[in-house]
Amino acid sequence: MNYRTTGLLAFLCITGLLYAQHGTMKPIELSVHEAEKKVDVMVDGKLFTSYIYPDNVKKPVLWPLMSPAGNMLTRSFPMINKEGDRTDHPHHVGVWLNYGDVNGLDFWNNSEAIPPEKRDAYGCIYHQSVDKAEGGQGSALLATSAVWKSPDETELLKEQSSFSFMAMDDVRIIDRTTTLTALLDEVKFTDNKEGMFAIRVARELELPSDKPTDLMDAHGNVTRVEKMDNTLVKGDYRSAEGVTGADVWGTRCRWMELSGEINGEQIALVIIDHPSNVGYPTYWHARGYGLFAANTLGQKVFSGGENELNFSLKKGESVTFRYRLVVAAEDMSDEIINHLADDYAN
């Protein structure tokens, strides 16, 4: 795969679409810190995101994800304690890609919270190497290798991923391309709602809710809150088909936007599915509490049993998944998002 050529072509198309409205290209620098198990992605000298692979997270992730103005868009928990954070689903860390049923193993729900006696049911994705880290004016490329393993260290899948980063004044784009190659005689992705490309967002980007929940207090303790304070919570979903709010869960279309506001900065997060993905267009596993996920492989639950997709690879066979994540300091119009989706598809 010629990562650099692919990234440059995409970048040239995108800048042509966005330049007039979103200003100048920003320099992007990638800094590899092997001892800290991370690669920092700096836009104009400020942190945009980090590719991290610490021992206490069961897959490599992008965390944190920062807005153009420097607001954190990903939930802080469980990486750091922040007052007001929900403390559910400790496996929801940053931006990630994995799946809930691969040869019967749950890669999605794995975390340090799993009791030792139950860990045999969960798989881990282990970072192996940074294969390329190249910055540039307006665009940068990170290529990595990883392996999907069972609890007994059996290797199921080889993973090769590229992250193409693009940056202008108030827009950031991440194109993730992940190729999975089977290392066993057969690797089965059994239809499962837990998948596949996802981000867990900050409290401010959730949909307002009055349901009781557990929140972090100022001292890092978990406290049961019976009535939620939604003063700063302003998130809302909008789909390519015009569906909004919590009703987007289980719908199917090529893109979804989550918009909101943090510290006075208007925010839009857009996930765009790629037509080459198995199961396109994706179903949306998008929840009001902050999970925003595109699941192309899981179809049975979302369709109410009408559709089912059980995908598999024979040894040596590969499959590639592609997703685009757009971060903008505005509520993006359908016209602009459709342009970005069309560009990505081509």
MARROLO-74400 format. One record per residue: z, y, x of N, C-alpha, C in turn. Coordinates in steps of 0.02 Angstrom, whole numbers, plus 50000, padded with zeros to 5 digits. Example, Ala and Ser with C-alpha at 12.3 -4.5 7.8 and 13.67 -1.06 7.14 Angstrom:
// residues 2
503904971650660503904977550615503904983550660/503544988850642503574994750684503945000250645/
This chain:
// residues 346
500004994050042500005000050000500005006250044/499535010850031499515017050069499935022150032/500585022250046501045026550009500855033850016/500685035850077500575042950090499965045550053/499425041850054498825043950019498945044549945/499265039549916499425039649845499845045649827/500355047049867500795052749854500435059349858/499995060149907499635066449914499155067649856/498815062449834498355063249778498725065349716/499285062149703499695063949645499935071149651/500145073049711500405079749723499875085049710/499265083849734498735088649725498565089549651/498565084149613498435084549541498995088349506/499615086849524500185089949490500225097349504/500115099249567500165106349583499615110249548/499045107249538498515110549501498725111849429/499115107249400499345108049331499905113149325/500345113349374500975117049366501015123549405/500575124549454500665130049501500705136749466/500275137949417500255144549385500915146249350/501245141149323501855142349285502485141649326/502455137849381503075135949415503105138049488/502665142549509502755145749574502575141649634/502915143049689502725140549754502985133549768/502635130049812502865123549836503475124549880/503935119849877504555120249916504555114849971/504795116450031504835111350083505345106050066/505165099750080505615094150068505745090550134/506375089450150506575085950211506965079750193/506805074150226507165067950216507585066550279/508235065550269508695064350325509005057450317/508865053050364509115046150361509795045850396/510305043250361510975042550388511185035250381/510995031150429511105023950423511855022250420/512255025650460512975024250460513295025650393/513025030650356513305032350291512925028850234/512435024750252512045020850204511725025350151/511355030350176511015034750129510445038450163/509995041150122509465045650143509505051750099/509625057550128509665063750089508975066750080/508845069150020508225072550003508385079849992/508175084150038508345091150037507725095250017/507805099449966507275103949945507475111049964/507075114050008507205120850031507915121550058/508135116150094508785116150126509375114250082/509245112750017509785110949972509685103849946/510235100349935510195093349913509875092849844/509355088749839509055086949776509335080249752/509315075149796509605068649781509705064849846/510045059249841510125054749898509975047649875/509605044049916509515036849907510115033649941/510545030149903511155027449931511195019949917/511525016449963511615009149956512295007049982/512835009949956513515008149978513695001049955/514194998249988514404991349972514704990749903/514974996249875515314995849811514844997049751/514194997849764513704998349710513224992449718/513064989049664512724982649668511964983149670/511704989149683510984990249691510894997049724/510344998249759510205004949784510065009649726/510295015849731510205020749678510055027649708/509805032049666509765039149683510375042549652/510805045249694511405048749669511665053349723/511875059449706511795062649640511075065249632/510915067349572510285070849558510465077949539/510175082749575510355089749566509785093749535/509955098749496509465103049464509215108349515/508675111949498508445117149543508975122449559/509445123649513509975128549525510595125449557/510585118849569511135115649603511655112549558/511505111649493511965108249448511845100749451/512395096849448512335089549451512115086949383/511575083149382511295080449320511515073349305/511735069749356511985062949348512735063149338/512995058149302513715057449295514045056449363/514635059349373514995058549435515325051649441/515645049349387515975042849385515455037349393/515585031949429516215030249464516225032249537/515735036149561515695037849631516245042749651/516365047749608516915052449618517225053849551/517865055949552518215057549491518095064849472/517855065949411517735072649386518055073249316/518445078449307518775079449243518245079949188/518365076249133517915076449076517385071049076/517315067249131516815061949133517025056049090/516555053049055516675046549024516775041349079/517165036249064517315031049113517075024149090/516605024049044516305017749021515765015449070/515535009249063514955006749099514945008749173/515395006149213515405008049284514775006149323/514345001949294513715000149326513185005549316/513315010549275512845016049264512945021149319/512575020549374512655024949432511985028249447/511955034849440511365038649462510725036749427/510195035649466509535033649442509375026949474/509185021949435509105015249464508565011349427/508405005449454507945000749423508214993749434/508364990249379508524983049381508494980249311/508734974149301508614970749237509194966149220/509274964849154509844961149130509804953649130/509204950749141509144943449141508564941349186/508734939549247508244936949296508484930149317/508134924949295508354918049305509064916949282/509234920149226509894919349196510434923649226/510274927549278510764931849311510704938949284/511274942149275511304948949250511344953849309/510794957149325510794962149378511014968949351/510904970149287511024976749257511774978349254/512174973849230512884975349215513354974149274/513094972349331513534970649387513864976949417/514504976349431514884981749464515514978849492/515904982949527516544980649555517044979049500/516894981149438517364979949383517324972749357/516814968949378516754962049355517304957749387/517694954049347518224949849375517934944449420/518284942549473518024937549521517814931049487/518174928949435518014922549403517364922849362/517084928849352516474929549313515874931649354/515954932649418515424935449459514834930849471/514924924349457514364919649466513784921049418/513904925149367513384926549318512974932749334/513134935949391512834942449406512454942449472/511904946049474511504946649535511584953449567/511414953849631511454960149669510774961649702/510634968049709510044970149747510294973249812/510074970349869510314972449934509764976449970/509934982649989509484986550030509384983150097/508764982950122508624980050187508404985050239/507954989650220507694994250271507395000450240/507405005850279507005011850264506365011150304/505815010350269505175008950302504775015350318/504905020650281504585027150294505015032550264/505085038050300505435043950275505085050050303/504645052950263504205058150287504225064150240/504455069850265504485075950226503845079950230/503835085750197503255089950199503325095950153/502805100150151502805106050110502615104250038/503105104049995502985102449925503015095149908/502965090649957502975083449942503305079649999/503565073849983503885069550033503845062350008/503945057750055503885050650038504435046550070/504765042450030505255037650054505025030750033/504975026050080504805019150065505365014650090/505575009950048506145005650063505994998350046/506384993850076506354986750060507044984350039/507054979649992507684976749968507554969649947/508094966049931508034959149908508524958049850/508284954649798508694952849740508994945949753/509664945349751509994939149769510464936749714/510554930149712511064927149668511744927349704/512284925749669512954925849701513004921049760/512614915749763512644911049820512144912949875/511894919249872511454922049924510734919349920/510564915749867509864913749857509434919949843/508884920549878508434926249870507934924849814/507934929049763507484928149706506844932349714/506944938649733506394943349734506414947749796/505844948949825505764954049876505554960549841/505884965949857505714972449827505454977349879/504894980349864504634985949905504544991849858/504884997349874504875003249831504665009349870/504305013749835504155020349863504375025649814/504645030949842504865036749802504465042749827/504015045149786503635051149802503985057149770/504215061749812504575067649789504105073749791/504125077749739503735083849736504185089449711/504085095649738504535101049720504165107749719/504285111549665504085118449659504695122449640/504615128849623505185133149612505695130249563/505465128249504505935125949453505745119149424/505355115249461505165108549440505225103749499/505515097949487505535092549536505255086349503/504905082149542504615076049516504765070249564/504965064549536505055058449574504615053149543/504135050549581503735044849560503995038649596/504265033949558504505027749588504005022149575/503805018849628503365012949624503725007149656/503845001849618504224996049643503814989749632/503694986149687503344979749685503844974149698/503874969349651504324963649657503914957349669/504094953549720503744947449739504224941549733/504004936349698504434930449686504514926449751/505144924549765505304920549824505504913449805/505554912049740505694905249716505074902549681/505094896149663504534893049629504354896749564/504874899049529504764903249469505344908049461/505174914349446505674919449431505524921949361/506024921149316505924922849246506304929249228/505954933849196506254939849167506284938649091/506844935849069506914934148998507064940448958/506734941048901506794947048859507534949048851/507684955348869508384957648871508394965148861/508854967648822508874974848808509114978948868/509434975648917509724979348973509214980349028/508874985949028508374987549078508094994449063/507634997149103507454994349168507464999949219/507135005649201507185011749242507645016549206/508175018949238508705022349201509035027749240/509335032349203509775037449231510385038149185/510975038949214511575040449175511745047749189/511745051849136511765059049145512465061949139/512515068149161513145071949158513355073049085/513995074249076514275075149008513905080548969/513715085949002513395091548966512725089648935/512395084348961511745082248936511795076648884/512405074548867512485069748813512335073048746/512255068948695512215071548627512925072548600/513055078048565513735079148539513975073248497/514615071448505514895065748469515635066948456/515865064848397516575065448379516945058848387/516605053648410516925047148416517435047248473/518015043948464518505043648517518235039848578/518475041748637518245038348698518745039448753/518625036148810519045036948869518725041948916/519105047048936518855052148981519305052649042/519025055149097519405056449158519785063049149/520425063149171520795069449169520775072849237/521115078449243521085082449305521375078849365/521765073549354522085069849409521725063249424/521155062149392520795055849404521025050149362/521485051349315521735046149271521285045649208/521245039649181520855038649121521295039849060/521075044149015521465046048956521055044848893/521375041948843521045040948778521025047548741/520425049748721520335055948684520075054148614/520455055948563520285054148495519755058748465/519765065148484519265069848459518945073348518/518285072548525517925075148583517815082648577/517845086048635517675093148638516935093648657/516525095948611515805096348622515565103348639/516025107648660515845114648672515255115348721/515265111448775514755111948827514235106448822/514285102348771513825096548764513245098548720/512645098948750512065101748714511435097548722/511505091048738510915086948750510555085048685/509905083848692509505081448635508885077948662/508715072348631508105068648649507515071048608/506915070548637506295071548600505765066848628/505455062948585504975058048607504255060648603/503805057048634503095058748631502825058548560/503175054848516502975054348446503355059148400/503765063548430504115068548391504785066448363/505025060548381505685058248359506215061948401/506775063748370507295067448406507975064248396/508455066648437509155064648431509255057248444/509785054448415509965047448426509445042648396/509005045148354508505040748322507985038248372/507975040848432507465038548481507615031548505/508235029248499508405022548525507985017248489/507675012948530507275007548502506575009548482/506395015948490505705017948477505275016448538/504625017248528504155015248581503625020648590/503565023348651503055028348665503025029448741/502565033548764502435033948836502885038748874/503235043348838503715047648873504275049748827/504825051848860505405054248824505715059948864/505925065248828506265070848860506995071048836/507445072348883508135074048867508255081148891/508395085648846508495092648865509205094748850/509425100048885510095102548875510215108648918/510855110048931511035115948970511665114449010/511675116549073512265115949115512385122549151/512965125449141513145131749172512615137149162/512335137349102511845142449086511135140849108/511035135349144510365133249166510065128549114/509485130349088509125125849043508865119949083/508945113849057508775107749093508325103349050/507825100349081507435095049049507365089249098/507515083249074507375077149110506855073249070/506305071449102505775067849067505625061349105/505635055749070505415049349099504735047849069/504255046249113503575044649092503415037549113/503195033549066502995026649079502285026649105/502105021349143501425020749171501045015249134/500405016449117500025011549079499945004749112/500035004349178499964997949212500584993549206/501134996349181501754992449176501684986849124/501954981049140502004975649092502404978149031/502134977148972502484979148911502374986248889/501924989948923501784996848904501514997348833/501685002548794502165007848810502885005448802/503315008548839504005006148843504395007248779/504895002948768505425004348720505955008548756/506325012648716506815017248745507525014948729/507875013348783508585011648779508965018148795/508925022848749509185029648759509765030848712/510345031848740510965032448701511235039548703/511585041448650511885048048647512425049248698/512755043948722513305044748770513065045848842/512405045948854512175047848920511755042848957/511645036848929511175032148960510475033748935/510015034848982509325036648967508885031749005/508615026748970508265021249004507615019448969/507115017649010506475015048986506465007549001/506365003548950506384996248958505724993348933/505254992148978504614989348958504644981848945/505114978348977505144971048972505564968648913/506074972448894506494970448838506214972948773/506044968448726505704970748665506024967948601/506354962248606506584958848545507094962948507/507614965248541508134969148507507854975648480/507464979248521507214985748500506734985348441/506354979848436505864979148382506144975548321/506794973948322507084970248267506814963248260/506604960348318506364953548319505614952848308/505264958348297504544957948286504154956248350/504394958848406504064957648471504544954248518/504274950348564504684947248616504244946448678/504534948048737504164947648799504574943848851/504364937948868504674934048921504174933448978/504314937149031503844937749087504084933549145/503614930749184503824926749241503324927349298/503564925749358503154925749419503214918949453/502664916249477502684910449520502794912749593/503014908149634503174909749704502574913149738/502694918949768502174922749802501824927749758/501894927249691501594932049646502004938449644/501664944049629501994950549628501854954149562/502294958749545502194963249490502434970149512/502084975349489502264982249508502454986249446/503004989949452503234994449400503215001649426/502985006149383502925013149401503235017649348/503645022349370503955027149325503975034049357/503885039049316503935046049339504545049249307/504945052649347505515056549323505395063849340/505385068049289505285075249298505945078749285/506125083349330506715087549324506485094749321/506645098249267506405105049259506965109649235/506935115949256507415120949234507135124449173/506945120549122506685123149059506625117349011/506555118848947506385113748898505625113348896/505345108048925504625107648935504255106548869/503665109548863503265108848803502915102048802/502725099848743502335093648737501695094048777/501385099948777500755100848813500835099348888/501345102248918501465101248989501635093949003/502075090948962502275084048974501675079348966/501265080648916500665076448907500185077148967/500125083248995499725084149055500005079949112/500675080049121500995076249174500905068749163/500945066549100500845059449085500125057349096/499645061649076498945060149088498795059749162/499055064549200498955064549272499235058249304/499835056349282500165050349309499765044149292/499505043749232499115037949211498485037149252/498205042749275497575042649312497665042049387/
